Each structure stands twice: as C-alpha cells, then as structure tokens.
C-alpha cells in the first residue's frame, strides 16, 4: 500500500479507536444516574463518580504522549485499549461506591488515547494538512454522543449492568480492527536519546501554559458538561433519561464531529483567529446559560404582578448546541497552535496540554456538584465556566491580541496585495 493509502487507513482506524475509547470514558455520564439513586449519592459524590475515569485518563496523557514519540502510536494505542477491557467488564459486578471509584480509575485509561492518536496521526500528514488530520481524529470526541445514544437504551431495556458488558466487547473488537488496519513508520519516532525530563521541560514554556488554559475550557468544559448534562436535564426540566440523553447529545455530537471543520479553519485562517472567536462565542453562550430560573414580583399601580425569567428547554438546548460547535472548533485550533509551534515534539506537548484539559474535565464536575450542594442553583455550573472563559480571554488579549501591530509594515493588512487592502 502507498504511503498516502497507509496514512488514510491510519486516520480512519485511529478515529474509530478514539471514538470507542471516548464512549467508554463517558460511560458514567449515563449509568451514573441509576447509580446515584442506587447508592444514595449527593451532587458532589455524583460529580466525583463521573469524574474519576477522567482523572486517570488525564494523568496518563503525558507519559503516553512521550511513549508514542519513542515507540510509535500503533503499539501504544493497541496495548492501552487492551488493558481497559477487563476493567470495563468488571464494572458490571461492582456494588459499593468505592468499588466504582477504583474500577473507574482503570476504565479511565481509555481517555489517554487522545495523546497517543494525535501525534500518531499528525506525523502521517504534511504540516499544511496536520490541522485537518488532527481535527478528524479529534472528532472521536463524538463518542460522548454515542454513549448518550447507546447507554440509555441499554439501561432502560436491560439495566445499567449491561452497558459495561457491551462496551467491553466493543473495545475488544476495536483492538482487533485497529491492529489489522494500522501501520508503523520508524521515521516517526523521536530519537531514543531523548530523555523524559528533557521533554517535560516544555512545562516551563509560557506558551504551553497558555495553551493548557485554553484547552481546560474547550476540552475540559466539554468533558465536564458531557458528563453533567443528562442529569441536568432530568433535574431541571423533569425529563426521562432517554429524552434527556437525546437532548444532551445536541451538545456532545457537534462538539465532537465538527472538530474536523475546526482543524480546516485553523489551517486556513490560523489558530489565533479561530480561538479568539471561539472564546467570545463561549462567553456569550455561558452568560445566557448562567441565568437561573427566576420568579419575581413587582408592585404596579394595578397591584403586584409576578414574572418568570428563565430558559425553556428549547432555548437551553439551542445555546448548548452553539457552545458545542464553538468548543469543537476550539479543540482543533489549540492543537493547531501545538503543530505550528512544536512540530518536532508534538507527542510530549500534546500530552501536557491534554493533561490540562483532562484535569479540567475531572475538577469541573466535582465543582459543579459542590456548587449545586452549596447554592442549590443548577446553573451555577455555567457561572463557573463563564469565569474560566474570562481568564482565557484576558490571557489571550494580553499575550496575543495586544501585541498585534495595528499600523506599519508588519500589520496583517500589509501582507495583503494592494487591491485587497
């Protein structure tokens, strides 16, 4: 097979593998609802339950990215997926809260697949197409939506224990397909003389820290809301689990599938422009989503009148869908930054940035639960995310926008031909 054919095959089976891994990673977003009732969990404990797999998947991202650079993505990805199969199966036999947390840590290893597949796929494509290639691979985030389509049906028909059993079989089948249709290229590996400590030194780079901040919202926020939204719909709007999961998928599906378009836009217009607009769209959506359901009474000349202000389920879902699209573009644009700035160290840098995003996905659901227990306001989750977006916008303004020349020979407009100015 030609190199181009191998590259296409690698992209397809890697995206399939990442989709299945992400589906498994998000499993608690649905089965956590019957488990919350079965175990008598409060909102904070529910947040911890859903976030535990995310923690494991986040912590292994840096070493997995480095091992991918050194040993190749094919071997690392296949071994990673194979290791999760027994843990996924064992989930069906857990009965205590602590058992779910421990097994969840091992199931969560599937989330580390992102730091394996990103450099593995990127190195099969030329630099001018890497943004698109990484975007296509990142579309595996749509596994969060797949989970919302598949898991509720299994829960209602057979009970929650069927979900991990089906997912274990699905993961095992994916390991076999991936190994049969993926390839290795020794030229893609980093020299064996590169030390672990040398690659981690990138943490001292302020640009890496900035990209970590961006990714903590566009990916961490995406993961957190994917885990949180089904129970939010059930609690806020009184929907049953299948309807709630279907509406939650309106956020998860575009947030995953459209990442490829975000990669193409980043290749065409640059990572900065795409990320800048993503943050502003996020700011607007989260501002509106933050407003809680409110009833108030005012005195008028005709006597007291009561009013209700709040998002109905349709407006709420539309705003969530827009937010999902924005974050899909943002996830791709952040990794376009990495491909442009660190072409020879994609694995390690993507692992570090992926770790930050994953930790955001771990911390945020716990904070959502703690805020709801403390305030009693469900939309406090969006208030928190609104504040995180503010941090990203301010950081981007001071480090990127403010440094852009508005006049002179080095302005963006000066690079255009005369007729286009």
C-alpha positions in Angstrom: 0.0 0.0 0.0 1.2 3.5 -0.8 2.2 6.0 1.9 -0.9 8.0 1.2 -3.1 4.9 1.5 -1.4 4.0 4.8 -2.0 7.5 6.1 -5.7 7.3 5.3 -6.1 3.9 6.8 -4.3 5.1 10.0 -6.5 8.1 10.2 -9.7 6.1 9.8 -9.0 3.3 12.3 -7.4 5.7 14.8 -10.5 7.9 14.7 -12.7 4.7 15.2 -10.5 3.7 18.2 -10.7 7.1 19.8 -14.4 7.2 19.3 -14.8 3.9 21.2 -12.4 5.0 23.9 -14.3 8.2 24.4 -17.6 6.4 24.5 -16.2 4.2 27.3 -14.6 7.2 29.1 -18.0 9.0 29.3 -19.9 5.9 30.5 -20.7 7.3 33.9 -22.5 10.3 32.3 -25.5 7.9 31.8 -25.1 4.9 34.1 -24.3 7.4 36.9 -27.9 8.4 37.1 -29.3 5.0 38.2 -26.2 4.5 40.3 -26.9 7.9 42.0 -30.3 6.5 43.1 -29.0 3.0 43.9 -26.1 4.3 46.1 -27.9 7.4 47.5 -25.3 9.9 46.3 -25.5 13.7 46.7 -24.4 16.1 43.9 -20.8 16.3 45.0 -20.5 12.5 45.2 -22.1 12.1 41.8 -19.6 14.6 40.4 -16.7 12.6 41.9 -18.1 9.4 40.4 -18.4 10.8 36.9 -15.0 12.5 37.1 -12.9 9.6 38.4 -12.3 8.0 35.0 -11.4 11.4 33.7 -8.7 11.8 36.3 -7.0 8.6 35.3 -7.2 9.4 31.6 -5.7 12.8 32.3 -2.8 11.7 34.4 -1.5 9.1 31.9 -1.6 11.6 28.9 1.9 12.9 29.4 3.7 9.6 29.6 1.6 8.2 26.8 2.4 11.1 24.6 6.1 10.6 25.3 6.0 6.8 24.8 4.2 7.4 21.5 7.1 9.6 20.4 9.5 6.9 21.3 7.8 3.6 20.5 5.2 4.5 17.9 1.5 5.1 18.2 0.4 1.7 16.8 1.8 -0.4 19.7 0.9 2.1 22.4 -2.7 2.5 21.3 -3.3 -1.2 20.9 -1.8 -2.0 24.4 -3.8 0.8 26.0 -7.1 -0.3 24.7 -6.4 -4.0 25.5 -5.6 -3.1 29.1 -9.0 -1.4 29.6 -11.1 -4.4 28.6 -11.0 -6.4 31.9 -11.8 -3.2 33.9 -14.8 -2.3 31.8 -16.2 -5.8 32.2 -15.6 -5.8 36.0 -17.7 -2.6 36.3 -20.8 -4.6 35.9 -20.1 -6.5 39.1 -19.3 -3.6 41.4 -21.8 -2.8 44.2 -20.1 -0.3 46.5 -19.2 3.4 45.9 -15.5 2.8 46.5 -15.5 -0.1 44.1 -16.9 2.1 41.3 -14.2 4.7 42.0 -11.3 2.2 41.9 -12.5 0.4 38.8 -13.3 3.8 37.2 -9.6 4.7 37.5 -8.7 1.7 35.3 -11.5 2.3 32.9 -10.4 5.9 32.6 -7.1 4.8 31.0 -9.1 4.8 27.8 -9.1 8.6 27.9 -5.4 8.7 27.5 -5.8 7.6 23.9 -6.0 11.2 22.7 -2.4 11.8 23.5 -1.4 8.6 21.6 -3.5 9.2 18.5 -2.8 12.9 18.0 0.9 12.6 17.3 0.5 9.2 15.7 -2.0 10.6 13.1 -0.3 14.0 12.7 3.1 12.5 11.6 1.5 10.7 8.7 0.4 14.0 7.1 2.3 17.1 5.8 2.3 20.2 8.0 -0.3 22.1 5.9 -2.8 19.3 6.5 -2.0 18.4 10.1 -4.7 20.7 11.5 -7.3 18.9 9.4 -5.9 15.4 10.2 -5.8 16.1 14.0 -9.3 17.6 13.7 -10.7 14.4 12.0 -9.0 12.3 14.7 -10.3 14.6 17.4 -13.8 14.1 16.1 -13.7 10.9 18.1 -14.9 13.1 20.9 -18.3 12.3 19.4 -18.0 9.1 21.4 -19.7 11.3 24.2 -22.7 11.5 21.9 -22.5 7.8 21.0 -22.7 7.0 24.7 -25.8 9.1 25.0 -27.5 7.2 22.2 -26.4 3.7 23.2 -26.3 3.6 27.0 -29.8 4.9 27.8 -31.4 2.2 25.5 -29.4 -0.5 27.3 -30.2 0.9 30.7 -34.0 1.0 30.1 -34.1 -2.4 28.3 -31.6 -4.5 30.4 -30.4 -2.4 33.4 -27.2 -0.4 33.8 -25.0 -3.6 34.2 -25.5 -4.3 30.5 -23.7 -1.1 29.5 -20.2 -2.1 30.7 -20.6 -5.6 29.3 -21.5 -4.3 25.8 -18.7 -1.7 26.0 -16.1 -4.3 26.9 -17.0 -6.4 23.9 -17.0 -3.3 21.7 -13.5 -2.3 22.9 -12.1 -5.8 22.3 -13.4 -5.8 18.8 -11.9 -2.3 18.2 -8.4 -3.5 19.4 -8.5 -6.2 16.7 -9.7 -3.9 13.9 -7.1 -1.3 14.8 -4.2 -3.7 14.8 -5.2 -5.2 11.4 -5.5 -1.8 9.6 -2.9 0.5 11.2 0.7 0.8 10.3 4.1 1.8 11.8 6.8 4.1 10.4 10.1 4.1 12.3 10.9 7.6 10.9 8.1 9.0 13.0 9.7 8.1 16.3 11.8 10.5 18.4 15.4 9.6 18.9 15.9 7.1 21.7 18.4 9.5 23.3 15.6 12.0 24.2 15.1 11.9 27.9 11.8 12.0 29.8 13.0 15.0 31.8 14.0 16.9 28.7 10.6 16.6 27.1 8.8 17.6 30.4 10.9 20.8 30.4 8.3 22.2 28.0 6.2 23.0 31.1 8.5 26.0 31.6 7.4 27.5 28.3 4.7 30.2 29.0 3.1 29.4 25.6 2.5 25.8 26.7 0.8 27.0 29.9 -1.4 29.3 27.9 -2.5 26.5 25.6 -3.2 24.4 28.7 -5.6 27.2 29.9 -7.3 27.3 26.6 -7.7 23.6 26.4 -9.0 23.4 30.0 -12.1 25.2 28.9 -12.7 23.9 25.3 -12.0 20.3 26.2 -12.2 20.2 29.9 -15.5 22.0 29.8 -16.7 19.8 27.0 -16.0 16.6 29.0 -17.5 18.1 32.2 -20.7 19.1 30.5 -21.0 15.8 28.6 -20.9 14.0 31.9 -23.2 16.5 33.7 -25.9 17.3 31.1 -28.1 14.2 31.2 -28.8 14.6 35.0 -29.1 18.4 34.5 -32.0 17.8 32.0 -33.6 15.3 34.3 -33.4 17.6 37.4 -34.0 21.0 35.7 -36.7 20.0 33.2 -38.1 16.8 34.6 -37.3 14.7 31.5 -36.9 10.9 31.5 -33.4 9.5 30.9 -33.7 8.7 27.1 -35.1 12.1 26.2 -32.6 13.8 28.4 -29.7 11.9 26.8 -31.0 12.7 23.3 -31.1 16.5 24.1 -27.7 16.3 25.7 -26.3 14.8 22.5 -27.2 18.1 20.8 -24.2 19.5 22.7 -21.9 16.4 22.6 -22.4 15.4 18.9 -21.4 18.7 17.2 -18.8 19.2 19.9 -17.1 16.1 18.6 -17.9 15.7 14.9 -17.2 19.3 13.9 -13.7 19.3 15.3 -12.5 18.3 11.8 -14.0 21.6 10.4 -12.2 23.4 13.2 -9.0 21.9 12.0 -9.6 23.0 8.5 -10.5 26.6 9.6 -7.3 26.7 11.7 -5.2 25.6 8.7 -6.9 28.3 6.6 -7.1 31.2 9.0 -4.7 30.4 11.7 -5.1 29.1 15.3 -5.2 32.5 16.9 -8.2 33.9 14.9 -10.3 30.7 15.4 -9.5 30.5 19.1 -10.3 34.2 19.7 -13.7 33.9 18.2 -14.4 30.6 20.0 -13.8 32.3 23.3 -16.1 35.2 22.6 -18.9 32.9 21.4 -18.4 30.8 24.6 -18.6 34.0 26.7 -21.9 35.0 25.2 -23.5 31.5 25.5 -22.3 30.9 29.0 -23.6 34.3 30.1 -27.1 33.4 29.0 -26.9 29.9 30.3 -25.8 31.1 33.7 -29.1 32.9 34.5 -31.1 30.7 36.9 -34.9 30.1 36.7 -36.3 33.2 38.5 -39.7 34.2 39.7 -40.1 37.8 41.0 -43.0 40.1 41.9 -43.1 43.9 41.4 -45.6 46.4 42.7 -47.5 48.2 40.0 -50.3 50.8 40.1 -52.7 47.9 39.5 -51.2 45.8 42.3 -48.5 43.2 42.5 -47.6 41.3 39.3 -45.4 38.2 39.1 -43.0 37.4 36.3 -40.9 34.3 35.4 -37.5 34.6 33.7 -35.5 31.6 32.6 -34.5 29.5 29.6 -37.0 26.9 28.4 -35.7 23.5 27.3 -35.6 24.5 23.6 -33.6 27.7 24.1 -31.3 26.0 26.5 -30.6 23.2 24.0 -30.0 25.6 21.2 -27.5 27.6 23.3 -25.8 24.3 24.3 -25.6 23.2 20.6 -23.9 26.6 19.7 -21.5 26.1 22.6 -20.7 22.6 21.4 -19.9 23.9 17.9 -17.6 26.6 19.3 -15.7 24.2 21.5 -15.3 21.7 18.6 -13.5 24.4 16.7 -11.6 25.5 19.8 -10.3 22.0 20.5 -8.9 21.8 17.0 -7.4 25.3 17.0 -5.5 24.8 20.2 -3.8 21.7 18.7 -3.0 23.7 15.6 -1.0 26.0 17.8 0.9 23.0 19.0 1.5 21.6 15.5 2.8 25.1 14.4 5.0 25.8 17.4 6.3 22.4 18.3 6.5 20.2 15.1 9.2 18.0 16.5 7.7 17.5 19.9 4.0 17.0 19.2 3.6 13.9 21.4 5.0 15.4 24.6 3.4 18.8 24.2 0.0 17.4 23.2 0.3 15.1 26.3 0.9 18.1 28.6 -1.9 20.2 27.1 -4.2 17.1 27.0 -3.4 16.6 30.7 -4.6 20.1 31.5 -7.8 19.6 29.5 -8.4 16.3 31.2 -7.8 17.7 34.6 -10.3 20.4 33.8 -12.8 17.6 32.9 -12.0 16.0 36.3 -12.2 19.0 38.5 -15.2 20.7 36.9 -17.9 18.0 37.6 -16.8 17.9 41.2 -17.0 21.7 41.4 -20.4 21.6 39.7 -21.7 19.2 42.3 -20.2 21.2 45.2 -21.6 24.5 43.9 -25.1 22.9 43.5 -25.0 21.5 47.0 -23.9 24.8 48.4 -26.1 27.2 46.4 -29.0 25.0 45.3 -28.7 26.6 41.9 -28.2 24.2 38.9 -27.0 26.9 36.6 -24.1 27.7 38.9 -22.1 25.2 36.7 -22.4 27.7 33.9 -21.5 30.6 36.1 -18.2 28.8 36.9 -17.4 28.1 33.3 -18.2 31.8 32.5 -15.4 32.8 34.9 -13.0 30.4 33.3 -13.7 31.8 29.8 -13.0 35.3 31.2 -9.5 34.1 32.2 -8.8 32.8 28.8 -10.0 35.9 27.0 -7.9 38.2 29.2 -4.8 36.0 28.8 -5.2 35.9 25.1 -5.7 39.6 24.8 -2.5 40.4 26.8 -0.3 37.8 25.1 -1.6 37.8 21.5 -4.1 40.5 20.6 -2.4 43.4 22.3 0.9 42.6 20.6 -0.6 42.7 17.1 0.6 45.8 15.2 -2.3 48.0 14.0 -0.2 50.3 11.8 3.1 49.8 9.9 4.7 47.3 7.6 4.2 44.3 9.9 0.4 44.5 10.2 -1.8 41.7 8.9 -3.3 44.1 6.3 0.2 44.9 5.0 0.6 41.3 4.0 -2.4 41.5 1.6 -2.0 42.6 -2.1 -2.8 46.3 -2.7 -6.2 45.6 -4.3 -7.3 43.7 -1.2 -6.4 46.4 1.3 
